[in-house]
Amino acid sequence: MRQSFDWRDFLKQVAVIAVPVALQNLLTTTGSMVDTMMIAPLGNLSVGAVGLCAQFTSLMFSGYWGFVGGGMLFFAQYFGAKDDDGINRSYGMTLACMMAVGVTFCLTALLAPEWIMSVYTDKKSIQDIGIRYLRIVGLAYPLQVYSMAMSALLRSTGRVRIPLYGAIASVCSNMFLNWVLIYGHLGMPRMGIQGAATATVLAALVNVAVVAALGRAQRHPYIFRLTRHFRWSRAFTREYFHKCFPILCNEILIGVGNMAINMVLGRQSEQAIAATAVFRTLEGFFIAFFSGFSNAASVLVGTRVGAGELNTAYQRAKRLVLLCGGVIFASGLLLFAVHRPLLTAMSLEGESYRIGSGMLAIFCVAAVIRMCNWAMNDTYRSAGDAAKGTILEIVFMYAMVLPCVILSGIVFRIDSSSPPFLSPPLDLHSGA
């Protein structure tokens, strides 16, 4: 149905939801970038090892993000329908499933770090550093999962600033603790890579404490209703997993596909591994902006579907995708304009700089298409159709992306010895 659309009110609502989420993720990305800069003096091997450990964390993210997406679908629709009992039950189910994933990954990191590193790389020098890092940073996983569950509920119920404040406190504490523990300031021992892992665990604890304290101070009606969180009926459990199953399949299969890609990358040169670690950090800038639109899609579309206003939900969904594409394109131009000083500050030079620049240039173009597809998938999910986007993403990943990566990286051995994509910065000392 054709009807007038209030752009001003729409943009205001998008800004209220998307901007705090984008800022929160930008803070996290900035913190990761500063982490990389602070670890960089320890050498490229340390940068590469921490980058590969981050891919294991990303696999955990894929494992629990399906429950976040499914949970936000329920939160937004129940919130739009003013069904408090439905929100409490769906949050309890989401939290329980997410924590099961977090604890599993925590135990794996603590008890089998050698196996994890052997999966991601065949470089013994990088494996040894990663093992020391994982044995500590694994303790952060349940804390990170718990704060994410609370944040998803808060955003879906209109409390978007609380997760932002938690992220600010976490990033600031992580940067300070890195400075203290990595290099041994303020009388603390010099811990190196293990200090970086310890700082991550303590920062995750700060995030949980701030989000929980602010939620309690504002008397949030759902987070602390423990007696109502676990009143699950058989019918509700069946409905929850029926709607979450396509999202879970999407995230898990995408996560496994990305793990296969990272296994190929982890068997390239040490310079390529370091460049990939830095690239993943900068990629977070795109993800930060996209996450804002993802949450906006889940809330703005899902609440209208829950209220029965299907046409308004459709009009919002179309415009969210267009806005997402425009913002991602602008952020890509900005990031590439300043990529030289960023890559240099993170200790990439020579071959590793060339590889990192090439990866970033390609991604700046591809990200617009990729993020718009993801935004469309989120609008499908928030409207109750979790299968369509999942089928498209999985088919593309396994029919095109994985075969191309395996053929180029394993079969044809296209690696850093290939012709340069972009020239490295001028070497003033050599007169080049």
C-alpha positions as CSV (number, residue, x, y, z in Angstrom):
1,M,0.0,0.0,0.0
2,R,1.2,3.5,-0.9
3,Q,1.2,5.9,2.0
4,S,3.2,9.0,3.1
5,F,6.4,8.3,5.0
6,D,7.7,10.6,7.8
7,W,11.4,10.6,7.0
8,R,12.2,13.0,9.9
9,D,10.6,10.8,12.5
10,F,12.2,7.7,10.9
11,L,15.7,9.1,10.9
12,K,15.3,10.3,14.5
13,Q,14.3,6.7,15.5
14,V,17.2,5.2,13.6
15,A,19.6,7.6,15.2
16,V,18.3,6.9,18.7
17,I,19.0,3.2,18.2
18,A,21.8,3.0,15.6
19,V,24.1,5.8,16.8
20,P,24.6,4.5,20.4
21,V,25.2,0.9,19.0
22,A,27.6,2.2,16.3
23,L,29.4,4.3,18.9
24,Q,29.7,1.3,21.2
25,N,31.1,-0.9,18.5
26,L,33.4,1.9,17.3
27,L,34.7,2.1,20.9
28,T,35.4,-1.6,20.9
29,T,37.0,-1.4,17.5
30,T,39.1,1.5,18.6
31,G,40.1,-0.4,21.7
32,S,41.1,-3.4,19.5
33,M,43.1,-1.1,17.3
34,V,44.9,0.4,20.3
35,D,45.5,-3.2,21.6
36,T,47.2,-4.1,18.3
37,M,49.3,-0.9,18.5
38,M,50.4,-1.7,22.0
39,I,51.2,-5.4,21.2
40,A,53.0,-4.4,17.9
41,P,56.3,-3.6,19.7
42,L,56.4,-7.2,20.8
43,G,56.8,-8.2,17.1
44,N,54.8,-9.4,14.1
45,L,54.6,-12.9,15.6
46,S,52.7,-11.6,18.6
47,V,50.4,-9.5,16.4
48,G,49.7,-12.6,14.2
49,A,49.1,-14.9,17.2
50,V,46.6,-12.5,18.9
51,G,44.9,-12.1,15.5
52,L,44.4,-15.8,15.2
53,C,43.1,-16.1,18.8
54,A,40.6,-13.4,17.8
55,Q,39.3,-15.7,15.1
56,F,38.6,-18.3,17.7
57,T,36.7,-15.6,19.6
58,S,34.8,-14.8,16.3
59,L,33.9,-18.5,16.1
60,M,32.3,-18.2,19.5
61,F,30.6,-15.1,18.4
62,S,29.0,-17.1,15.5
63,G,28.0,-19.8,17.9
64,Y,26.0,-17.4,20.2
65,W,25.0,-14.7,17.8
66,G,22.2,-16.9,16.4
67,F,20.6,-16.8,19.9
68,V,21.1,-13.0,20.0
69,G,19.4,-12.6,16.6
70,G,16.6,-14.9,17.6
71,G,16.3,-13.4,21.0
72,M,16.0,-9.8,19.7
73,L,13.3,-11.0,17.3
74,F,11.3,-12.2,20.3
75,F,12.2,-9.2,22.5
76,A,11.2,-6.6,19.9
77,Q,7.9,-8.3,18.9
78,Y,6.9,-8.9,22.5
79,F,7.9,-5.4,23.5
80,G,5.7,-4.0,20.6
81,A,2.8,-6.2,21.8
82,K,3.4,-5.1,25.5
83,D,3.9,-8.8,26.6
84,D,6.1,-8.6,29.6
85,D,5.9,-12.4,30.4
86,G,7.0,-13.2,26.8
87,I,10.0,-10.9,27.1
88,N,11.1,-12.5,30.4
89,R,10.7,-16.0,29.1
90,S,12.6,-15.3,25.8
91,Y,15.4,-13.5,27.7
92,G,15.9,-16.5,30.0
93,M,16.0,-18.9,27.1
94,T,18.4,-16.7,25.2
95,L,20.7,-16.2,28.2
96,A,20.8,-19.9,29.0
97,C,21.7,-20.9,25.4
98,M,24.3,-18.1,25.0
99,M,26.0,-19.0,28.3
100,A,26.2,-22.6,27.3
101,V,28.2,-21.5,24.2
102,G,30.4,-19.1,26.2
103,V,31.3,-21.7,28.9
104,T,32.1,-24.4,26.2
105,F,34.5,-22.0,24.4
106,C,36.0,-21.0,27.8
107,L,36.8,-24.6,28.8
108,T,38.2,-25.3,25.3
109,A,40.5,-22.3,25.5
110,L,41.7,-23.2,29.0
111,L,42.1,-27.0,28.5
112,A,43.0,-27.4,24.8
113,P,44.8,-24.2,23.6
114,E,47.4,-26.3,21.7
115,W,44.7,-27.9,19.6
116,I,43.1,-24.6,18.8
117,M,46.3,-23.0,17.6
118,S,47.2,-26.1,15.5
119,V,43.9,-25.7,13.7
120,Y,44.5,-22.1,12.8
121,T,48.2,-22.2,11.8
122,D,51.1,-24.5,11.2
123,K,53.7,-21.9,12.4
124,K,55.2,-23.3,15.7
125,S,56.5,-19.8,16.8
126,I,53.0,-18.3,16.5
127,Q,51.3,-21.3,18.1
128,D,53.5,-21.0,21.3
129,I,52.5,-17.3,21.7
130,G,48.8,-18.0,21.1
131,I,48.7,-20.8,23.6
132,R,49.9,-18.5,26.4
133,Y,47.3,-15.9,25.4
134,L,44.4,-18.3,25.2
135,R,45.0,-19.9,28.6
136,I,44.1,-16.5,30.1
137,V,41.8,-14.8,27.7
138,G,39.4,-17.8,27.8
139,L,38.2,-16.6,31.2
140,A,36.7,-13.5,29.5
141,Y,34.4,-15.5,27.2
142,P,31.5,-16.1,29.7
143,L,31.7,-12.5,30.8
144,Q,31.5,-11.2,27.2
145,V,28.6,-13.4,26.5
146,Y,26.7,-12.3,29.6
147,S,27.2,-8.6,28.8
148,M,26.1,-9.2,25.2
149,A,22.8,-10.9,26.4
150,M,22.0,-8.0,28.7
151,S,22.9,-5.5,25.9
152,A,20.6,-7.2,23.4
153,L,17.7,-7.0,25.8
154,L,18.4,-3.4,26.8
155,R,18.5,-2.3,23.1
156,S,15.3,-4.1,22.2
157,T,13.5,-2.4,25.1
158,G,14.7,1.2,24.4
159,R,17.7,1.4,26.9
160,V,20.4,1.8,24.2
161,R,22.7,4.0,26.3
162,I,23.5,1.6,29.1
163,P,25.4,-0.8,26.8
164,L,27.3,2.2,25.4
165,Y,28.4,3.3,28.9
166,G,29.5,-0.2,29.6
167,A,31.6,-0.3,26.4
168,I,33.2,3.1,27.3
169,A,34.2,1.8,30.7
170,S,35.5,-1.5,29.2
171,V,37.6,0.1,26.5
172,C,39.1,2.7,28.8
173,S,40.0,0.1,31.4
174,N,41.4,-2.3,28.8
175,M,43.7,0.4,27.4
176,F,44.9,1.4,30.8
177,L,45.4,-2.2,32.0
178,N,47.3,-3.0,28.7
179,W,49.7,-0.1,29.5
180,V,50.2,-1.4,33.0
181,L,50.4,-5.1,32.4
182,I,52.1,-5.5,29.0
183,Y,55.0,-3.3,29.8
184,G,55.1,-3.5,33.6
185,H,54.2,0.1,34.7
186,L,53.1,1.2,38.2
187,G,55.2,-1.4,39.9
188,M,53.5,-4.4,38.1
189,P,55.7,-7.1,36.4
190,R,56.2,-7.0,32.7
191,M,53.8,-9.7,31.4
192,G,53.9,-9.2,27.7
193,I,51.3,-11.1,25.7
194,Q,49.9,-12.6,28.9
195,G,49.4,-9.1,30.3
196,A,47.2,-8.2,27.2
197,A,45.1,-11.3,27.9
198,T,44.7,-10.4,31.6
199,A,43.7,-6.9,30.6
200,T,41.0,-8.3,28.3
201,V,39.5,-10.5,31.1
202,L,39.4,-7.6,33.6
203,A,37.9,-5.2,31.0
204,A,35.1,-7.8,30.3
205,L,34.4,-7.9,34.1
206,V,34.2,-4.1,34.1
207,N,31.7,-4.2,31.2
208,V,29.4,-6.7,33.0
209,A,29.6,-4.7,36.3
210,V,28.7,-1.3,34.7
211,V,25.8,-2.7,32.6
212,A,24.4,-4.6,35.5
213,A,24.8,-1.6,37.9
214,L,23.1,0.8,35.5
215,G,20.3,-1.6,34.7
216,R,19.7,-2.0,38.4
217,A,19.9,1.8,39.0
218,Q,17.3,2.5,36.3
219,R,15.1,-0.3,37.6
220,H,15.0,-2.2,34.3
221,P,11.8,-4.3,34.4
222,Y,13.3,-7.4,32.8
223,I,17.0,-8.1,33.4
224,F,16.8,-9.1,37.1
225,R,13.4,-10.9,37.1
226,L,15.2,-14.2,37.6
227,T,12.1,-16.0,38.8
228,R,10.3,-15.2,35.6
229,H,13.1,-16.0,33.2
230,F,12.9,-19.8,33.3
231,R,9.2,-20.4,33.2
232,W,9.3,-22.2,29.8
233,S,6.5,-24.3,28.5
234,R,7.0,-27.0,25.9
235,A,5.0,-24.9,23.4
236,F,7.2,-21.9,24.0
237,T,10.5,-23.9,23.8
238,R,9.3,-25.4,20.5
239,E,8.4,-22.0,19.1
240,Y,11.6,-20.4,20.2
241,F,13.9,-23.0,18.6
242,H,11.7,-23.2,15.5
243,K,12.2,-19.5,14.9
244,C,15.8,-19.4,16.0
245,F,16.9,-22.5,14.1
246,P,17.4,-20.8,10.7
247,I,19.3,-18.0,12.4
248,L,21.5,-20.5,14.3
249,C,22.2,-22.5,11.1
250,N,23.1,-19.2,9.4
251,E,25.6,-18.1,12.0
252,I,27.1,-21.5,12.8
253,L,27.6,-22.4,9.1
254,I,29.0,-18.9,8.4
255,G,31.3,-19.3,11.4
256,V,32.6,-22.7,10.2
257,G,33.1,-21.2,6.7
258,N,35.1,-18.3,8.1
259,M,37.1,-20.7,10.2
260,A,38.0,-22.7,7.1
261,I,39.1,-19.4,5.5
262,N,41.2,-18.5,8.5
263,M,42.8,-21.9,8.4
264,V,43.9,-21.2,4.9
265,L,45.2,-17.7,5.8
266,G,47.0,-19.1,8.9
267,R,49.1,-21.3,6.6
268,Q,50.4,-18.3,4.5
269,S,53.6,-16.4,5.3
270,E,54.1,-14.8,8.7
271,Q,53.9,-11.4,7.1
272,A,50.5,-12.3,5.6
273,I,49.3,-13.6,9.0
274,A,50.3,-10.3,10.7
275,A,48.6,-8.3,7.9
276,T,45.4,-10.3,8.2
277,A,45.3,-9.7,12.0
278,V,45.6,-5.9,11.4
279,F,43.0,-6.0,8.6
280,R,40.5,-7.8,10.8
281,T,40.9,-5.0,13.4
282,L,40.2,-2.3,10.8
283,E,37.3,-4.4,9.4
284,G,35.6,-3.7,12.7
285,F,35.0,-0.1,11.6
286,F,32.6,-1.4,9.0
287,I,31.0,-3.9,11.3
288,A,30.5,-1.1,13.9
289,F,28.3,0.9,11.5
290,F,26.5,-2.2,10.3
291,S,25.7,-3.3,13.8
292,G,23.9,0.0,14.4
293,F,21.7,-0.6,11.4
294,S,21.3,-4.3,12.3
295,N,19.9,-3.4,15.7
296,A,17.8,-0.6,14.3
297,A,16.3,-3.1,11.8
298,S,15.5,-5.6,14.5
299,V,13.8,-3.1,16.7
300,L,12.1,-0.7,14.3
301,V,10.8,-3.4,12.0
302,G,10.1,-6.0,14.8
303,T,8.1,-3.7,17.0
304,R,5.8,-2.7,14.1
305,V,5.3,-6.3,13.2
306,G,4.5,-7.1,16.8
307,A,2.0,-4.2,16.8
308,G,0.4,-5.5,13.6
309,E,1.5,-2.5,11.4
310,L,3.0,-4.6,8.5
311,N,3.0,-1.9,5.9
312,T,5.0,0.5,8.2
313,A,7.4,-2.3,8.9
314,Y,7.9,-2.9,5.2
315,Q,8.5,0.8,4.5
316,R,11.0,1.0,7.3
317,A,12.9,-2.1,6.1
318,K,13.4,-0.7,2.6
319,R,14.8,2.6,3.8
320,L,17.1,0.9,6.4
321,V,18.9,-1.0,3.7
322,L,19.4,2.2,1.6
323,L,20.7,4.1,4.6
324,C,23.1,1.2,5.5
325,G,24.6,1.2,2.0
326,G,25.2,4.9,2.0
327,V,26.8,5.0,5.5
328,I,29.1,2.0,4.8
329,F,30.2,3.6,1.5
330,A,31.1,6.8,3.2
331,S,32.9,5.0,6.1
332,G,34.9,3.0,3.5
333,L,36.1,6.1,1.8
334,L,37.1,7.7,5.1
335,L,39.0,4.6,6.3
336,F,40.9,4.1,3.1
337,A,41.9,7.8,3.0
338,V,43.8,7.3,6.3
339,H,44.9,3.7,5.9
340,R,48.6,4.5,5.4
341,P,49.2,6.0,8.9
342,L,47.0,3.4,10.5
343,L,48.8,0.5,9.0
344,T,52.2,2.0,9.8
345,A,51.2,2.7,13.4
346,M,50.3,-1.0,13.7
347,S,53.9,-1.9,12.7
348,L,53.1,-3.1,9.2
349,E,55.9,-2.4,6.7
350,G,57.2,-3.8,3.5
351,E,55.5,-7.0,2.5
352,S,53.0,-7.0,5.4
353,Y,52.1,-3.4,4.6
354,R,51.5,-4.3,0.9
355,I,49.3,-7.3,1.7
356,G,47.3,-5.3,4.3
357,S,46.7,-2.4,1.9
358,G,45.5,-4.7,-0.8
359,M,43.1,-6.5,1.5
360,L,41.7,-3.2,2.8
361,A,41.2,-1.8,-0.7
362,I,39.3,-4.8,-1.9
363,F,37.1,-4.9,1.2
364,C,36.2,-1.2,1.0
365,V,34.5,-2.0,-2.3
366,A,32.9,-5.3,-1.3
367,A,31.7,-4.1,2.1
368,V,28.8,-2.0,0.6
369,I,27.3,-5.1,-1.1
370,R,28.1,-7.3,1.9
371,M,26.6,-5.1,4.6
372,C,23.5,-4.3,2.6
373,N,22.8,-8.0,2.2
374,W,23.2,-8.5,5.9
375,A,20.9,-5.6,6.6
376,M,18.2,-7.1,4.4
377,N,18.7,-10.4,6.2
378,D,18.1,-8.7,9.5
379,T,14.8,-7.1,8.2
380,Y,13.7,-10.6,7.1
381,R,14.4,-12.0,10.6
382,S,12.8,-9.2,12.5
383,A,9.6,-9.7,10.4
384,G,9.6,-13.4,11.3
385,D,11.1,-14.9,8.1
386,A,14.5,-16.2,9.3
387,A,15.0,-18.7,6.5
388,K,15.2,-16.7,3.3
389,G,18.4,-14.7,4.1
390,T,20.0,-17.8,5.7
391,I,19.6,-19.8,2.5
392,L,21.1,-17.0,0.4
393,E,24.1,-16.5,2.7
394,I,24.9,-20.2,3.1
395,V,24.6,-21.0,-0.6
396,F,26.9,-18.1,-1.5
397,M,29.5,-19.0,1.2
398,Y,29.8,-22.7,0.4
399,A,29.2,-22.5,-3.4
400,M,31.5,-19.6,-4.2
401,V,33.6,-18.1,-1.3
402,L,35.0,-21.3,0.2
403,P,35.9,-23.0,-3.1
404,C,37.7,-19.8,-4.3
405,V,39.7,-19.4,-1.1
406,I,40.7,-23.1,-1.1
407,L,41.7,-23.1,-4.8
408,S,43.7,-19.8,-4.5
409,G,45.3,-20.5,-1.1
410,I,45.9,-24.3,-1.1
411,V,45.8,-25.5,-4.7
412,F,47.3,-22.7,-6.7
413,R,49.3,-21.2,-3.7
414,I,48.5,-17.6,-4.5
415,D,50.2,-15.8,-1.6
416,S,52.4,-12.9,-0.8
417,S,54.7,-13.7,-3.7
418,S,52.0,-12.6,-6.1
419,P,52.4,-9.3,-7.9
420,P,51.7,-6.3,-5.6
421,F,48.3,-4.8,-5.5
422,L,49.4,-1.5,-4.0
423,S,52.9,-0.1,-3.6
424,P,54.3,0.1,-0.1
425,P,55.1,3.6,1.4
426,L,58.4,5.2,0.3
427,D,61.5,4.0,2.1
428,L,63.2,7.3,2.7
429,H,66.3,5.6,4.2
430,S,67.0,3.7,1.0
431,G,66.3,6.6,-1.3
432,A,63.5,4.8,-3.0
